[in-house]
Amino acid sequence: MNKVIHILLGAAVVLAFPLIYLLLLPPGQPTLSPSQWLVFGGVALALVFGAFLPGIVRRVRGLPPEPVSASDLRFVIAVAAILCPLTFFAVWTFGAFGSLVIMLGPIAFAIRYPRRSHPAPNARNA
């Protein structure tokens, strides 16, 4: 299961690189200037570290990997498959305000995994 998550995470990081490049590329300019390449490299490096460093740190410290069930993985894939096109069309239709649709992602996770306000009672507390 963890291999699937690493593959999906790697694919997301690789797909983010052209998007970052296109965001930095000014209209009518064939390539990035040296300072823009520096910004691109810094953002890309931060993205790679942010994506893979937590797993590497857990492995180095000898901690077990975080458990991910098949239903959790299906939920994440479903949310991503629905929100990506929905956000694209919302931004296309409503402009910058359409990007607020991406907030449905955290809302969906909050509904699926509600937080407990207090710990559940166990044999010690009862």
N, C-alpha and C positions, 0 to 999 in steps of 0.2 A: 504494500500500500504506500509506503514512503517513497518508493521509486516513482510511482505515478505522480505524487505531489512534487517531487524534484523535477520531473520532466515538465509538468505544467508550469512550475515556477521558472524554469529555464526558458521555456517558450515565451512566457510573458516578458521576461527580461530582454530576450533577443528581439521581440517585436517592439519593445519600447525604444530601442536604439534609433531606428529610422524616424520614429515620431519625434524624438528629441532633436534629431538632425534637421527635420523639416521645420520644427518650431524655431530653431536658431537661424535658419537660412533666410536672409532677406530676399524679397521679391526682386527678380532681375539679376541676381548675383549667382554665378555658376557654382561657387563653392564657399565654404566658410573662411573667414579671415583667421589669422593665427590666434587672436584673442578668443574668437568664437570656438575654435578647436580646443582651446584650453578649457573653456566653460563646458563644452561638450564632454571632454574627457573627465572633468571633475564630476559632472552630473552622472555620467555613465559609471564611473568608479563607485560613487556613493550608492547608486542603484544596485550594483552587484554586491557591495558590502551589506547593504540593507536587506537584500534578499537571502543571501547565503551565510552571512556571519552568525546569526543565531544558531543555526544547525551545527556549524563548525564548532562554536563555543560549547554547545551541549556535548558534542562528541569528545572534545578535548578534556572536558571536566569529568567525563565518565558517566554523565547522566543518561538515563534511557530516553529514547525518542518519544515525542509526544504522541499519544495514541490517536489515531484517526480512523473512525469506523467507515464502512462502505456507505452508510446512509449520509454521514457528514460530507464525504467526498461528492456524492451525487447531488446533495443540496448546494454545495459550492459551485459545481459545474452548472447546475440549473440556474442559479442566481446570476452567474457570469454570462451564460448564454442568453438570458432574458434582458439583463441590464445593459449589456454592450450595445445591441441594436436600438434598444429603447432610448438610451442616452444619446446615441448618434442622431436619431430622428428628432428627439426633443431639442437638441442644440440646433439642428438644421431648421426646425420650425420656429422655435421661440428665441433663438439667439443665445446670448449668454445666460439667460434665465433657465434655459433648458438644461444646463449643466447641473441644476439642483436635483434632477432626477437621480443622479448618482447617489444621493443620500438615501435612496430606497434600499441600498445594500446594507448599511449598518442597521436600518430599521428591520429588515428581514432577519438579520442575525439576532437582533434583540428579541424579536418575537419567537424565534426558534429556541434560543438559549436564554430564558429569563434568569436574572440574578436573584439569589435568595437574600433577603434582608438580614437574616440571622441564620447561624449554623443549624443544621438539622439535629434533633436530639439523638443521642446515642445512649449506650448503657451507663456511661459515667454521669451524663447530665440528667438522666431521668430519675 
